[in-house]
Amino acid sequence: MDGTHRENVTEIRIPFRDIDMHGHMHNAAYYAHAEAALANLWRHRPAVKGEPAYLVRRSACVYHRGLRFDEPARFTVSVAKVGGSSLSFAVRVEAADQLSAEVEIVWVAVDPVRHRPLPVPAATREWLTAYMA
């Protein structure tokens, strides 16, 4: 790990609680850590009056190499696409300079009360362009 602080990068050591009976990180833990990395980026977004809520529409993961207990791993979040009411994020998971997994997370912007789709606010769109892949 290079020690560089970037809001779209989260570095962790794989905790024992995430290890399965084969000695690799459990599949669901990849999603949990990818979502935590995305939340770390998201807390840096600009304030938006009347901001919509964001719900997960879809998530997927391609596994390349199983992570092991106490292994340092880097989760790098980029924006794959900004749609009218949706946001697609790609989370690259690397360890020892090797690709371990690629996680895709798609959010939809919704009215916080009625849960109907809303447009992604202009300020949020503009901010996200800095993280486009």
C-alpha positions in Angstrom: 0.0 0.0 0.0 1.4 3.3 -1.0 0.0 5.4 1.9 -1.5 7.9 -0.5 -4.8 9.3 0.8 -7.5 9.5 -1.9 -11.2 9.5 -1.1 -11.9 6.9 -3.7 -9.4 4.4 -2.3 -9.9 2.3 0.9 -7.1 0.1 2.2 -7.8 -2.7 4.7 -6.2 -5.8 6.1 -8.6 -8.8 5.6 -10.1 -9.6 9.1 -10.4 -13.2 10.3 -14.2 -12.8 10.6 -14.3 -12.6 6.7 -12.5 -15.9 6.1 -14.4 -19.0 4.9 -13.6 -22.6 5.6 -11.2 -22.7 2.6 -9.0 -19.9 3.9 -10.2 -17.3 1.5 -12.4 -14.2 2.1 -16.0 -15.1 2.0 -17.9 -14.0 -1.2 -20.3 -11.7 0.7 -17.4 -9.9 2.4 -16.3 -8.5 -1.0 -19.6 -6.8 -1.3 -19.5 -5.5 2.3 -16.0 -4.0 1.8 -16.8 -2.6 -1.6 -19.9 -0.9 -0.2 -17.8 0.5 2.7 -15.3 1.9 0.1 -18.1 3.5 -1.8 -19.5 5.0 1.4 -16.1 6.4 2.1 -16.1 8.2 -1.3 -19.8 9.2 -1.0 -19.2 11.1 2.3 -17.1 13.6 0.2 -20.0 14.6 -2.1 -21.3 18.1 -2.3 -24.3 19.1 -0.2 -27.5 19.1 -2.2 -30.7 20.6 -1.0 -33.5 18.0 -1.3 -31.1 15.2 -2.1 -32.7 12.0 -3.2 -32.2 8.7 -1.4 -30.1 6.1 -3.2 -31.0 2.4 -3.3 -29.0 -0.5 -4.7 -30.6 -1.6 -7.9 -28.0 -4.2 -8.8 -24.6 -5.6 -7.7 -22.3 -8.2 -9.2 -18.8 -9.5 -8.6 -16.2 -11.2 -10.7 -13.6 -13.0 -8.6 -10.1 -13.4 -9.8 -8.0 -14.4 -6.7 -9.2 -15.2 -3.2 -8.0 -12.8 -0.5 -6.6 -14.4 2.7 -6.5 -13.5 6.4 -4.5 -10.3 7.2 -3.6 -9.7 3.6 -3.5 -6.0 2.7 -6.1 -5.1 0.1 -7.0 -1.9 -1.8 -10.5 -1.1 -2.9 -10.6 1.6 -5.6 -14.0 3.1 -6.5 -14.6 4.6 -9.9 -17.7 5.8 -11.6 -18.7 3.7 -14.6 -21.8 5.5 -15.7 -24.1 8.4 -14.6 -27.6 7.9 -16.0 -30.7 10.0 -15.7 -31.6 8.5 -12.3 -28.9 5.9 -11.8 -25.3 5.7 -10.8 -23.0 2.8 -11.7 -19.8 2.3 -9.7 -16.9 -0.1 -10.3 -14.8 -1.2 -7.4 -11.5 -2.7 -8.2 -10.0 -5.0 -5.5 -6.3 -5.5 -5.5 -3.7 -7.2 -3.3 0.0 -7.5 -3.9 -0.4 -5.6 -7.2 -2.8 -8.3 -8.5 -6.4 -8.0 -9.3 -8.5 -10.0 -6.8 -12.1 -9.0 -7.7 -14.2 -6.5 -9.6 -17.4 -5.4 -8.0 -20.2 -3.5 -9.8 -22.8 -1.5 -7.8 -25.7 0.3 -9.4 -27.7 2.8 -7.4 -31.0 4.5 -8.4 -31.9 7.9 -7.1 -35.4 7.9 -5.5 -37.8 10.2 -3.7 -37.0 9.4 0.0 -40.7 9.1 0.9 -42.4 7.6 -2.2 -39.3 5.7 -3.5 -40.1 6.8 -7.1 -37.0 7.5 -9.3 -35.7 11.0 -9.4 -33.0 12.6 -11.5 -29.4 12.6 -10.1 -28.8 16.3 -9.0 -26.6 18.4 -11.3 -24.0 19.1 -8.5 -23.7 15.3 -7.8 -23.3 14.6 -11.5 -20.6 17.2 -11.8 -18.7 15.9 -8.8 -18.8 12.3 -10.0 -17.1 13.2 -13.3 -13.8 13.4 -11.4 -14.1 9.7 -10.7 -15.2 8.5 -14.1 -13.3 5.4 -15.3 
